[in-house]
């Protein structure tokens, strides 16, 4: 028995630039914000994800928030091999 859900991207925008320091180094990043709406078990869930992208590297930081502003997930680049 699987879980079915649908998701829709409501917006996806570059909202700024920032120099970000992580354990893997310091990167000049674009900050991209994406707002999504998902329907899980007949319930609408809206979340906002901000990702910091560095040219030639990809995502170096990510934060996801629920519709009340509570952080539900975060990721940070700590090492480049």
N, CA, C and O atoms as a Maestro MAE file, in Angstrom:
{
 s_m_m2io_version
 :::
 2.0.0
}

f_m_ct {
 s_m_title
 :::
 protein
 m_atom[324] {
  # First column is atom index #
  i_m_mmod_type
  r_m_x_coord
  r_m_y_coord
  r_m_z_coord
  i_m_residue_number
  s_m_chain_name
  s_m_pdb_residue_name
  s_m_pdb_atom_name
  i_m_atomic_number
  :::
  1 25 0.854 -1.177 0.000 1 A "UNK " " N  " 7
  2 3 0.000 0.000 0.000 1 A "UNK " " CA " 6
  3 2 0.894 1.232 0.000 1 A "UNK " " C  " 6
  4 15 1.678 1.438 0.927 1 A "UNK " " O  " 8
  5 25 0.776 2.042 -1.032 2 A "UNK " " N  " 7
  6 3 1.604 3.239 -1.156 2 A "UNK " " CA " 6
  7 2 0.853 4.485 -0.753 2 A "UNK " " C  " 6
  8 15 -0.372 4.480 -0.633 2 A "UNK " " O  " 8
  9 25 1.595 5.546 -0.545 3 A "UNK " " N  " 7
  10 3 1.034 6.846 -0.199 3 A "UNK " " CA " 6
  11 2 1.038 7.692 -1.454 3 A "UNK " " C  " 6
  12 15 2.092 7.916 -2.049 3 A "UNK " " O  " 8
  13 25 -0.122 8.163 -1.862 4 A "UNK " " N  " 7
  14 3 -0.233 9.024 -3.041 4 A "UNK " " CA " 6
  15 2 -0.380 10.477 -2.614 4 A "UNK " " C  " 6
  16 15 -1.109 10.791 -1.673 4 A "UNK " " O  " 8
  17 25 0.317 11.349 -3.314 5 A "UNK " " N  " 7
  18 3 0.159 12.779 -3.061 5 A "UNK " " CA " 6
  19 2 0.441 13.538 -4.336 5 A "UNK " " C  " 6
  20 15 1.072 13.023 -5.260 5 A "UNK " " O  " 8
  21 25 -0.037 14.772 -4.376 6 A "UNK " " N  " 7
  22 3 0.258 15.658 -5.491 6 A "UNK " " CA " 6
  23 2 0.946 16.904 -4.939 6 A "UNK " " C  " 6
  24 15 0.733 17.291 -3.790 6 A "UNK " " O  " 8
  25 25 1.765 17.515 -5.771 7 A "UNK " " N  " 7
  26 3 2.454 18.731 -5.358 7 A "UNK " " CA " 6
  27 2 2.430 19.726 -6.516 7 A "UNK " " C  " 6
  28 15 2.525 19.347 -7.683 7 A "UNK " " O  " 8
  29 25 2.303 20.982 -6.175 8 A "UNK " " N  " 7
  30 3 2.275 22.046 -7.165 8 A "UNK " " CA " 6
  31 2 3.235 23.146 -6.724 8 A "UNK " " C  " 6
  32 15 3.212 23.567 -5.568 8 A "UNK " " O  " 8
  33 25 4.072 23.609 -7.640 9 A "UNK " " N  " 7
  34 3 4.963 24.729 -7.349 9 A "UNK " " CA " 6
  35 2 4.173 26.012 -7.559 9 A "UNK " " C  " 6
  36 15 3.713 26.297 -8.665 9 A "UNK " " O  " 8
  37 25 4.020 26.780 -6.490 10 A "UNK " " N  " 7
  38 3 3.260 28.032 -6.562 10 A "UNK " " CA " 6
  39 2 4.137 29.192 -7.015 10 A "UNK " " C  " 6
  40 15 3.668 30.082 -7.726 10 A "UNK " " O  " 8
  41 25 5.403 29.191 -6.612 11 A "UNK " " N  " 7
  42 3 6.336 30.220 -7.062 11 A "UNK " " CA " 6
  43 2 7.755 29.683 -6.940 11 A "UNK " " C  " 6
  44 15 8.039 28.792 -6.139 11 A "UNK " " O  " 8
  45 25 8.638 30.251 -7.759 12 A "UNK " " N  " 7
  46 3 10.036 29.819 -7.790 12 A "UNK " " CA " 6
  47 2 10.847 31.007 -8.268 12 A "UNK " " C  " 6
  48 15 10.845 31.314 -9.461 12 A "UNK " " O  " 8
  49 25 11.545 31.687 -7.357 13 A "UNK " " N  " 7
  50 3 12.199 32.947 -7.700 13 A "UNK " " CA " 6
  51 2 13.584 33.069 -7.079 13 A "UNK " " C  " 6
  52 15 13.835 32.544 -5.994 13 A "UNK " " O  " 8
  53 25 14.480 33.764 -7.774 14 A "UNK " " N  " 7
  54 3 15.745 34.176 -7.188 14 A "UNK " " CA " 6
  55 2 15.434 35.405 -6.338 14 A "UNK " " C  " 6
  56 15 14.921 36.403 -6.842 14 A "UNK " " O  " 8
  57 25 15.750 35.324 -5.040 15 A "UNK " " N  " 7
  58 3 15.396 36.430 -4.142 15 A "UNK " " CA " 6
  59 2 16.603 37.228 -3.671 15 A "UNK " " C  " 6
  60 15 16.450 38.229 -2.971 15 A "UNK " " O  " 8
  61 25 17.811 36.790 -4.053 16 A "UNK " " N  " 7
  62 3 18.974 37.559 -3.655 16 A "UNK " " CA " 6
  63 2 20.272 36.829 -3.914 16 A "UNK " " C  " 6
  64 15 20.300 35.726 -4.460 16 A "UNK " " O  " 8
  65 25 21.357 37.487 -3.499 17 A "UNK " " N  " 7
  66 3 22.697 36.912 -3.575 17 A "UNK " " CA " 6
  67 2 23.342 37.099 -2.224 17 A "UNK " " C  " 6
  68 15 23.054 38.055 -1.504 17 A "UNK " " O  " 8
  69 25 24.235 36.157 -1.887 18 A "UNK " " N  " 7
  70 3 24.867 36.234 -0.576 18 A "UNK " " CA " 6
  71 2 26.165 35.428 -0.597 18 A "UNK " " C  " 6
  72 15 26.249 34.387 -1.247 18 A "UNK " " O  " 8
  73 25 27.158 35.915 0.110 19 A "UNK " " N  " 7
  74 3 28.351 35.114 0.308 19 A "UNK " " CA " 6
  75 2 28.121 34.275 1.552 19 A "UNK " " C  " 6
  76 15 27.862 34.808 2.631 19 A "UNK " " O  " 8
  77 25 28.217 32.962 1.401 20 A "UNK " " N  " 7
  78 3 27.867 32.023 2.467 20 A "UNK " " CA " 6
  79 2 29.093 31.203 2.836 20 A "UNK " " C  " 6
  80 15 29.764 30.649 1.965 20 A "UNK " " O  " 8
  81 25 29.382 31.126 4.136 21 A "UNK " " N  " 7
  82 3 30.483 30.308 4.625 21 A "UNK " " CA " 6
  83 2 29.923 29.053 5.269 21 A "UNK " " C  " 6
  84 15 29.061 29.117 6.145 21 A "UNK " " O  " 8
  85 25 30.432 27.898 4.815 22 A "UNK " " N  " 7
  86 3 30.054 26.594 5.362 22 A "UNK " " CA " 6
  87 2 31.343 25.871 5.761 22 A "UNK " " C  " 6
  88 15 32.431 26.367 5.466 22 A "UNK " " O  " 8
  89 25 31.252 24.726 6.418 23 A "UNK " " N  " 7
  90 3 32.471 23.958 6.705 23 A "UNK " " CA " 6
  91 2 33.245 23.565 5.436 23 A "UNK " " C  " 6
  92 15 34.441 23.281 5.510 23 A "UNK " " O  " 8
  93 25 32.579 23.549 4.282 24 A "UNK " " N  " 7
  94 3 33.225 23.184 3.016 24 A "UNK " " CA " 6
  95 2 33.910 24.377 2.345 24 A "UNK " " C  " 6
  96 15 34.619 24.197 1.355 24 A "UNK " " O  " 8
  97 25 33.710 25.590 2.865 25 A "UNK " " N  " 7
  98 3 34.319 26.774 2.267 25 A "UNK " " CA " 6
  99 2 33.358 27.938 2.197 25 A "UNK " " C  " 6
  100 15 32.245 27.873 2.719 25 A "UNK " " O  " 8
  101 25 33.793 29.006 1.549 26 A "UNK " " N  " 7
  102 3 32.986 30.208 1.370 26 A "UNK " " CA " 6
  103 2 32.596 30.297 -0.101 26 A "UNK " " C  " 6
  104 15 33.433 30.135 -0.989 26 A "UNK " " O  " 8
  105 25 31.299 30.559 -0.350 27 A "UNK " " N  " 7
  106 3 30.756 30.519 -1.705 27 A "UNK " " CA " 6
  107 2 29.903 31.753 -1.972 27 A "UNK " " C  " 6
  108 15 29.174 32.214 -1.093 27 A "UNK " " O  " 8
  109 25 29.996 32.286 -3.190 28 A "UNK " " N  " 7
  110 3 29.086 33.335 -3.646 28 A "UNK " " CA " 6
  111 2 27.844 32.616 -4.177 28 A "UNK " " C  " 6
  112 15 27.934 31.827 -5.118 28 A "UNK " " O  " 8
  113 25 26.695 32.887 -3.576 29 A "UNK " " N  " 7
  114 3 25.485 32.109 -3.858 29 A "UNK " " CA " 6
  115 2 24.333 32.976 -4.349 29 A "UNK " " C  " 6
  116 15 24.220 34.155 -4.014 29 A "UNK " " O  " 8
  117 25 23.491 32.353 -5.148 30 A "UNK " " N  " 7
  118 3 22.166 32.882 -5.448 30 A "UNK " " CA " 6
  119 2 21.204 32.211 -4.492 30 A "UNK " " C  " 6
  120 15 21.300 31.006 -4.261 30 A "UNK " " O  " 8
  121 25 20.274 32.974 -3.930 31 A "UNK " " N  " 7
  122 3 19.262 32.412 -3.034 31 A "UNK " " CA " 6
  123 2 17.977 32.246 -3.838 31 A "UNK " " C  " 6
  124 15 17.443 33.211 -4.384 31 A "UNK " " O  " 8
  125 25 17.495 31.021 -3.902 32 A "UNK " " N  " 7
  126 3 16.293 30.693 -4.662 32 A "UNK " " CA " 6
  127 2 15.218 30.247 -3.673 32 A "UNK " " C  " 6
  128 15 15.455 29.378 -2.833 32 A "UNK " " O  " 8
  129 25 14.035 30.852 -3.783 33 A "UNK " " N  " 7
  130 3 12.916 30.502 -2.899 33 A "UNK " " CA " 6
  131 2 11.819 29.834 -3.721 33 A "UNK " " C  " 6
  132 15 11.421 30.337 -4.771 33 A "UNK " " O  " 8
  133 25 11.338 28.697 -3.230 34 A "UNK " " N  " 7
  134 3 10.273 27.966 -3.902 34 A "UNK " " CA " 6
  135 2 9.157 27.696 -2.888 34 A "UNK " " C  " 6
  136 15 9.399 27.175 -1.799 34 A "UNK " " O  " 8
  137 25 7.942 28.058 -3.270 35 A "UNK " " N  " 7
  138 3 6.764 27.791 -2.447 35 A "UNK " " CA " 6
  139 2 5.984 26.670 -3.128 35 A "UNK " " C  " 6
  140 15 5.659 26.761 -4.311 35 A "UNK " " O  " 8
  141 25 5.688 25.615 -2.373 36 A "UNK " " N  " 7
  142 3 4.948 24.476 -2.923 36 A "UNK " " CA " 6
  143 2 3.706 24.205 -2.092 36 A "UNK " " C  " 6
  144 15 3.641 24.511 -0.902 36 A "UNK " " O  " 8
  145 25 2.731 23.626 -2.758 37 A "UNK " " N  " 7
  146 3 1.506 23.175 -2.083 37 A "UNK " " CA " 6
  147 2 1.339 21.696 -2.400 37 A "UNK " " C  " 6
  148 15 1.316 21.302 -3.566 37 A "UNK " " O  " 8
  149 25 1.224 20.887 -1.369 38 A "UNK " " N  " 7
  150 3 1.046 19.446 -1.530 38 A "UNK " " CA " 6
  151 2 -0.283 19.031 -0.928 38 A "UNK " " C  " 6
  152 15 -0.775 19.652 0.014 38 A "UNK " " O  " 8
  153 25 -0.850 17.986 -1.479 39 A "UNK " " N  " 7
  154 3 -2.055 17.388 -0.910 39 A "UNK " " CA " 6
  155 2 -1.682 15.987 -0.452 39 A "UNK " " C  " 6
  156 15 -1.451 15.091 -1.264 39 A "UNK " " O  " 8
  157 25 -1.626 15.812 0.874 40 A "UNK " " N  " 7
  158 3 -1.255 14.538 1.470 40 A "UNK " " CA " 6
  159 2 -2.391 14.088 2.373 40 A "UNK " " C  " 6
  160 15 -2.785 14.804 3.294 40 A "UNK " " O  " 8
  161 25 -2.911 12.904 2.107 41 A "UNK " " N  " 7
  162 3 -4.020 12.358 2.902 41 A "UNK " " CA " 6
  163 2 -5.163 13.359 3.027 41 A "UNK " " C  " 6
  164 15 -5.700 13.588 4.111 41 A "UNK " " O  " 8
  165 25 -5.520 13.949 1.884 42 A "UNK " " N  " 7
  166 3 -6.650 14.887 1.799 42 A "UNK " " CA " 6
  167 2 -6.414 16.186 2.576 42 A "UNK " " C  " 6
  168 15 -7.369 16.886 2.913 42 A "UNK " " O  " 8
  169 25 -5.154 16.511 2.860 43 A "UNK " " N  " 7
  170 3 -4.836 17.726 3.599 43 A "UNK " " CA " 6
  171 2 -3.840 18.560 2.789 43 A "UNK " " C  " 6
  172 15 -2.843 18.035 2.294 43 A "UNK " " O  " 8
  173 25 -4.117 19.873 2.656 44 A "UNK " " N  " 7
  174 3 -3.213 20.776 1.953 44 A "UNK " " CA " 6
  175 2 -2.058 21.166 2.869 44 A "UNK " " C  " 6
  176 15 -2.259 21.529 4.028 44 A "UNK " " O  " 8
  177 25 -0.856 21.084 2.331 45 A "UNK " " N  " 7
  178 3 0.341 21.472 3.067 45 A "UNK " " CA " 6
  179 2 1.120 22.445 2.197 45 A "UNK " " C  " 6
  180 15 1.484 22.116 1.068 45 A "UNK " " O  " 8
  181 25 1.380 23.649 2.717 46 A "UNK " " N  " 7
  182 3 2.151 24.657 1.997 46 A "UNK " " CA " 6
  183 2 3.511 24.772 2.683 46 A "UNK " " C  " 6
  184 15 3.589 24.879 3.907 46 A "UNK " " O  " 8
  185 25 4.577 24.749 1.890 47 A "UNK " " N  " 7
  186 3 5.916 24.890 2.461 47 A "UNK " " CA " 6
  187 2 6.748 25.830 1.594 47 A "UNK " " C  " 6
  188 15 6.489 26.007 0.404 47 A "UNK " " O  " 8
  189 25 7.751 26.424 2.227 48 A "UNK " " N  " 7
  190 3 8.672 27.325 1.549 48 A "UNK " " CA " 6
  191 2 10.082 26.793 1.731 48 A "UNK " " C  " 6
  192 15 10.516 26.516 2.849 48 A "UNK " " O  " 8
  193 25 10.792 26.653 0.617 49 A "UNK " " N  " 7
  194 3 12.179 26.183 0.665 49 A "UNK " " CA " 6
  195 2 13.084 27.257 0.095 49 A "UNK " " C  " 6
  196 15 12.835 27.786 -0.989 49 A "UNK " " O  " 8
  197 25 14.137 27.573 0.835 50 A "UNK " " N  " 7
  198 3 15.176 28.487 0.350 50 A "UNK " " CA " 6
  199 2 16.434 27.673 0.141 50 A "UNK " " C  " 6
  200 15 16.855 26.919 1.019 50 A "UNK " " O  " 8
  201 25 17.040 27.834 -1.047 51 A "UNK " " N  " 7
  202 3 18.276 27.130 -1.356 51 A "UNK " " CA " 6
  203 2 19.328 28.133 -1.795 51 A "UNK " " C  " 6
  204 15 19.041 29.080 -2.527 51 A "UNK " " O  " 8
  205 25 20.553 27.909 -1.333 52 A "UNK " " N  " 7
  206 3 21.687 28.730 -1.699 52 A "UNK " " CA " 6
  207 2 22.498 27.935 -2.718 52 A "UNK " " C  " 6
  208 15 23.045 26.881 -2.395 52 A "UNK " " O  " 8
  209 25 22.575 28.441 -3.950 53 A "UNK " " N  " 7
  210 3 23.274 27.765 -5.042 53 A "UNK " " CA " 6
  211 2 24.562 28.507 -5.375 53 A "UNK " " C  " 6
  212 15 24.566 29.726 -5.540 53 A "UNK " " O  " 8
  213 25 25.659 27.749 -5.471 54 A "UNK " " N  " 7
  214 3 26.946 28.308 -5.883 54 A "UNK " " CA " 6
  215 2 27.278 27.786 -7.274 54 A "UNK " " C  " 6
  216 15 27.153 26.591 -7.545 54 A "UNK " " O  " 8
  217 25 27.694 28.677 -8.140 55 A "UNK " " N  " 7
  218 3 28.052 28.304 -9.515 55 A "UNK " " CA " 6
  219 2 29.167 27.255 -9.498 55 A "UNK " " C  " 6
  220 15 30.182 27.421 -8.821 55 A "UNK " " O  " 8
  221 25 28.961 26.181 -10.251 56 A "UNK " " N  " 7
  222 3 29.949 25.119 -10.342 56 A "UNK " " CA " 6
  223 2 29.905 24.114 -9.209 56 A "UNK " " C  " 6
  224 15 30.580 23.086 -9.266 56 A "UNK " " O  " 8
  225 25 29.114 24.397 -8.172 57 A "UNK " " N  " 7
  226 3 29.004 23.506 -7.015 57 A "UNK " " CA " 6
  227 2 27.599 22.929 -6.905 57 A "UNK " " C  " 6
  228 15 27.432 21.722 -6.732 57 A "UNK " " O  " 8
  229 25 26.581 23.795 -7.004 58 A "UNK " " N  " 7
  230 3 25.187 23.392 -6.787 58 A "UNK " " CA " 6
  231 2 24.697 23.906 -5.451 58 A "UNK " " C  " 6
  232 15 25.137 24.956 -4.983 58 A "UNK " " O  " 8
  233 25 23.797 23.177 -4.843 59 A "UNK " " N  " 7
  234 3 23.204 23.604 -3.572 59 A "UNK " " CA " 6
  235 2 24.207 23.433 -2.432 59 A "UNK " " C  " 6
  236 15 24.749 22.347 -2.230 59 A "UNK " " O  " 8
  237 25 24.449 24.526 -1.683 60 A "UNK " " N  " 7
  238 3 25.344 24.447 -0.528 60 A "UNK " " CA " 6
  239 2 24.588 24.597 0.787 60 A "UNK " " C  " 6
  240 15 25.120 24.296 1.855 60 A "UNK " " O  " 8
  241 25 23.343 25.065 0.703 61 A "UNK " " N  " 7
  242 3 22.515 25.186 1.902 61 A "UNK " " CA " 6
  243 2 21.052 25.146 1.479 61 A "UNK " " C  " 6
  244 15 20.690 25.643 0.412 61 A "UNK " " O  " 8
  245 25 20.219 24.553 2.323 62 A "UNK " " N  " 7
  246 3 18.786 24.482 2.053 62 A "UNK " " CA " 6
  247 2 18.030 24.537 3.373 62 A "UNK " " C  " 6
  248 15 18.431 23.906 4.351 62 A "UNK " " O  " 8
  249 25 16.942 25.289 3.400 63 A "UNK " " N  " 7
  250 3 16.065 25.370 4.575 63 A "UNK " " CA " 6
  251 2 14.618 25.298 4.106 63 A "UNK " " C  " 6
  252 15 14.230 25.997 3.170 63 A "UNK " " O  " 8
  253 25 13.815 24.450 4.758 64 A "UNK " " N  " 7
  254 3 12.403 24.323 4.427 64 A "UNK " " CA " 6
  255 2 11.574 24.680 5.655 64 A "UNK " " C  " 6
  256 15 11.879 24.265 6.773 64 A "UNK " " O  " 8
  257 25 10.514 25.462 5.420 65 A "UNK " " N  " 7
  258 3 9.640 25.936 6.487 65 A "UNK " " CA " 6
  259 2 8.194 25.551 6.178 65 A "UNK " " C  " 6
  260 15 7.782 25.557 5.018 65 A "UNK " " O  " 8
  261 25 7.427 25.218 7.212 66 A "UNK " " N  " 7
  262 3 5.997 24.970 7.001 66 A "UNK " " CA " 6
  263 2 5.264 26.304 6.951 66 A "UNK " " C  " 6
  264 15 5.885 27.359 7.076 66 A "UNK " " O  " 8
  265 25 3.944 26.263 6.768 67 A "UNK " " N  " 7
  266 3 3.185 27.516 6.597 67 A "UNK " " CA " 6
  267 2 3.109 28.360 7.860 67 A "UNK " " C  " 6
  268 15 2.692 29.516 7.797 67 A "UNK " " O  " 8
  269 25 3.505 27.806 9.017 68 A "UNK " " N  " 7
  270 3 3.534 28.610 10.240 68 A "UNK " " CA " 6
  271 2 4.907 29.239 10.472 68 A "UNK " " C  " 6
  272 15 5.094 29.982 11.435 68 A "UNK " " O  " 8
  273 25 5.876 28.942 9.586 69 A "UNK " " N  " 7
  274 3 7.211 29.503 9.704 69 A "UNK " " CA " 6
  275 2 8.187 28.628 10.465 69 A "UNK " " C  " 6
  276 15 9.334 29.025 10.672 69 A "UNK " " O  " 8
  277 25 7.759 27.442 10.889 70 A "UNK " " N  " 7
  278 3 8.628 26.517 11.621 70 A "UNK " " CA " 6
  279 2 9.523 25.765 10.635 70 A "UNK " " C  " 6
  280 15 9.042 25.230 9.636 70 A "UNK " " O  " 8
  281 25 10.841 25.727 10.923 71 A "UNK " " N  " 7
  282 3 11.760 25.005 10.056 71 A "UNK " " CA " 6
  283 2 11.514 23.505 10.197 71 A "UNK " " C  " 6
  284 15 11.481 22.971 11.306 71 A "UNK " " O  " 8
  285 25 11.343 22.835 9.064 72 A "UNK " " N  " 7
  286 3 11.076 21.397 9.078 72 A "UNK " " CA " 6
  287 2 12.231 20.579 8.517 72 A "UNK " " C  " 6
  288 15 12.280 19.364 8.711 72 A "UNK " " O  " 8
  289 25 13.165 21.235 7.820 73 A "UNK " " N  " 7
  290 3 14.292 20.525 7.229 73 A "UNK " " CA " 6
  291 2 15.403 21.521 6.928 73 A "UNK " " C  " 6
  292 15 15.136 22.667 6.565 73 A "UNK " " O  " 8
  293 25 16.644 21.083 7.081 74 A "UNK " " N  " 7
  294 3 17.773 21.922 6.681 74 A "UNK " " CA " 6
  295 2 18.927 21.023 6.246 74 A "UNK " " C  " 6
  296 15 19.089 19.902 6.730 74 A "UNK " " O  " 8
  297 25 19.718 21.549 5.320 75 A "UNK " " N  " 7
  298 3 20.900 20.843 4.831 75 A "UNK " " CA " 6
  299 2 22.010 21.858 4.646 75 A "UNK " " C  " 6
  300 15 21.757 23.012 4.298 75 A "UNK " " O  " 8
  301 25 23.253 21.422 4.883 76 A "UNK " " N  " 7
  302 3 24.409 22.295 4.739 76 A "UNK " " CA " 6
  303 2 25.567 21.486 4.188 76 A "UNK " " C  " 6
  304 15 25.848 20.390 4.674 76 A "UNK " " O  " 8
  305 25 26.243 22.014 3.179 77 A "UNK " " N  " 7
  306 3 27.402 21.348 2.591 77 A "UNK " " CA " 6
  307 2 28.560 21.418 3.584 77 A "UNK " " C  " 6
  308 15 28.941 22.499 4.035 77 A "UNK " " O  " 8
  309 25 29.106 20.266 3.913 78 A "UNK " " N  " 7
  310 3 30.210 20.253 4.888 78 A "UNK " " CA " 6
  311 2 31.532 19.815 4.283 78 A "UNK " " C  " 6
  312 15 32.587 20.050 4.873 78 A "UNK " " O  " 8
  313 25 31.495 19.170 3.092 79 A "UNK " " N  " 7
  314 3 32.726 18.686 2.505 79 A "UNK " " CA " 6
  315 2 32.578 18.507 1.008 79 A "UNK " " C  " 6
  316 15 31.518 18.098 0.533 79 A "UNK " " O  " 8
  317 25 33.628 18.809 0.261 80 A "UNK " " N  " 7
  318 3 33.673 18.558 -1.172 80 A "UNK " " CA " 6
  319 2 34.817 17.592 -1.417 80 A "UNK " " C  " 6
  320 15 35.958 17.868 -1.045 80 A "UNK " " O  " 8
  321 25 34.525 16.478 -2.031 81 A "UNK " " N  " 7
  322 3 35.580 15.493 -2.336 81 A "UNK " " CA " 6
  323 2 36.128 15.704 -3.720 81 A "UNK " " C  " 6
  324 15 37.020 14.972 -4.149 81 A "UNK " " O  " 8
  :::
 }
 m_bond[323] {
  # First column is bond index #
  i_m_from
  i_m_to
  i_m_order
  :::
  1 1 2 1
  2 2 3 1
  3 3 4 2
  4 3 5 1
  5 5 6 1
  6 6 7 1
  7 7 8 2
  8 7 9 1
  9 9 10 1
  10 10 11 1
  11 11 12 2
  12 11 13 1
  13 13 14 1
  14 14 15 1
  15 15 16 2
  16 15 17 1
  17 17 18 1
  18 18 19 1
  19 19 20 2
  20 19 21 1
  21 21 22 1
  22 22 23 1
  23 23 24 2
  24 23 25 1
  25 25 26 1
  26 26 27 1
  27 27 28 2
  28 27 29 1
  29 29 30 1
  30 30 31 1
  31 31 32 2
  32 31 33 1
  33 33 34 1
  34 34 35 1
  35 35 36 2
  36 35 37 1
  37 37 38 1
  38 38 39 1
  39 39 40 2
  40 39 41 1
  41 41 42 1
  42 42 43 1
  43 43 44 2
  44 43 45 1
  45 45 46 1
  46 46 47 1
  47 47 48 2
  48 47 49 1
  49 49 50 1
  50 50 51 1
  51 51 52 2
  52 51 53 1
  53 53 54 1
  54 54 55 1
  55 55 56 2
  56 55 57 1
  57 57 58 1
  58 58 59 1
  59 59 60 2
  60 59 61 1
  61 61 62 1
  62 62 63 1
  63 63 64 2
  64 63 65 1
  65 65 66 1
  66 66 67 1
  67 67 68 2
  68 67 69 1
  69 69 70 1
  70 70 71 1
  71 71 72 2
  72 71 73 1
  73 73 74 1
  74 74 75 1
  75 75 76 2
  76 75 77 1
  77 77 78 1
  78 78 79 1
  79 79 80 2
  80 79 81 1
  81 81 82 1
  82 82 83 1
  83 83 84 2
  84 83 85 1
  85 85 86 1
  86 86 87 1
  87 87 88 2
  88 87 89 1
  89 89 90 1
  90 90 91 1
  91 91 92 2
  92 91 93 1
  93 93 94 1
  94 94 95 1
  95 95 96 2
  96 95 97 1
  97 97 98 1
  98 98 99 1
  99 99 100 2
  100 99 101 1
  101 101 102 1
  102 102 103 1
  103 103 104 2
  104 103 105 1
  105 105 106 1
  106 106 107 1
  107 107 108 2
  108 107 109 1
  109 109 110 1
  110 110 111 1
  111 111 112 2
  112 111 113 1
  113 113 114 1
  114 114 115 1
  115 115 116 2
  116 115 117 1
  117 117 118 1
  118 118 119 1
  119 119 120 2
  120 119 121 1
  121 121 122 1
  122 122 123 1
  123 123 124 2
  124 123 125 1
  125 125 126 1
  126 126 127 1
  127 127 128 2
  128 127 129 1
  129 129 130 1
  130 130 131 1
  131 131 132 2
  132 131 133 1
  133 133 134 1
  134 134 135 1
  135 135 136 2
  136 135 137 1
  137 137 138 1
  138 138 139 1
  139 139 140 2
  140 139 141 1
  141 141 142 1
  142 142 143 1
  143 143 144 2
  144 143 145 1
  145 145 146 1
  146 146 147 1
  147 147 148 2
  148 147 149 1
  149 149 150 1
  150 150 151 1
  151 151 152 2
  152 151 153 1
  153 153 154 1
  154 154 155 1
  155 155 156 2
  156 155 157 1
  157 157 158 1
  158 158 159 1
  159 159 160 2
  160 159 161 1
  161 161 162 1
  162 162 163 1
  163 163 164 2
  164 163 165 1
  165 165 166 1
  166 166 167 1
  167 167 168 2
  168 167 169 1
  169 169 170 1
  170 170 171 1
  171 171 172 2
  172 171 173 1
  173 173 174 1
  174 174 175 1
  175 175 176 2
  176 175 177 1
  177 177 178 1
  178 178 179 1
  179 179 180 2
  180 179 181 1
  181 181 182 1
  182 182 183 1
  183 183 184 2
  184 183 185 1
  185 185 186 1
  186 186 187 1
  187 187 188 2
  188 187 189 1
  189 189 190 1
  190 190 191 1
  191 191 192 2
  192 191 193 1
  193 193 194 1
  194 194 195 1
  195 195 196 2
  196 195 197 1
  197 197 198 1
  198 198 199 1
  199 199 200 2
  200 199 201 1
  201 201 202 1
  202 202 203 1
  203 203 204 2
  204 203 205 1
  205 205 206 1
  206 206 207 1
  207 207 208 2
  208 207 209 1
  209 209 210 1
  210 210 211 1
  211 211 212 2
  212 211 213 1
  213 213 214 1
  214 214 215 1
  215 215 216 2
  216 215 217 1
  217 217 218 1
  218 218 219 1
  219 219 220 2
  220 219 221 1
  221 221 222 1
  222 222 223 1
  223 223 224 2
  224 223 225 1
  225 225 226 1
  226 226 227 1
  227 227 228 2
  228 227 229 1
  229 229 230 1
  230 230 231 1
  231 231 232 2
  232 231 233 1
  233 233 234 1
  234 234 235 1
  235 235 236 2
  236 235 237 1
  237 237 238 1
  238 238 239 1
  239 239 240 2
  240 239 241 1
  241 241 242 1
  242 242 243 1
  243 243 244 2
  244 243 245 1
  245 245 246 1
  246 246 247 1
  247 247 248 2
  248 247 249 1
  249 249 250 1
  250 250 251 1
  251 251 252 2
  252 251 253 1
  253 253 254 1
  254 254 255 1
  255 255 256 2
  256 255 257 1
  257 257 258 1
  258 258 259 1
  259 259 260 2
  260 259 261 1
  261 261 262 1
  262 262 263 1
  263 263 264 2
  264 263 265 1
  265 265 266 1
  266 266 267 1
  267 267 268 2
  268 267 269 1
  269 269 270 1
  270 270 271 1
  271 271 272 2
  272 271 273 1
  273 273 274 1
  274 274 275 1
  275 275 276 2
  276 275 277 1
  277 277 278 1
  278 278 279 1
  279 279 280 2
  280 279 281 1
  281 281 282 1
  282 282 283 1
  283 283 284 2
  284 283 285 1
  285 285 286 1
  286 286 287 1
  287 287 288 2
  288 287 289 1
  289 289 290 1
  290 290 291 1
  291 291 292 2
  292 291 293 1
  293 293 294 1
  294 294 295 1
  295 295 296 2
  296 295 297 1
  297 297 298 1
  298 298 299 1
  299 299 300 2
  300 299 301 1
  301 301 302 1
  302 302 303 1
  303 303 304 2
  304 303 305 1
  305 305 306 1
  306 306 307 1
  307 307 308 2
  308 307 309 1
  309 309 310 1
  310 310 311 1
  311 311 312 2
  312 311 313 1
  313 313 314 1
  314 314 315 1
  315 315 316 2
  316 315 317 1
  317 317 318 1
  318 318 319 1
  319 319 320 2
  320 319 321 1
  321 321 322 1
  322 322 323 1
  323 323 324 2
  :::
 }
}
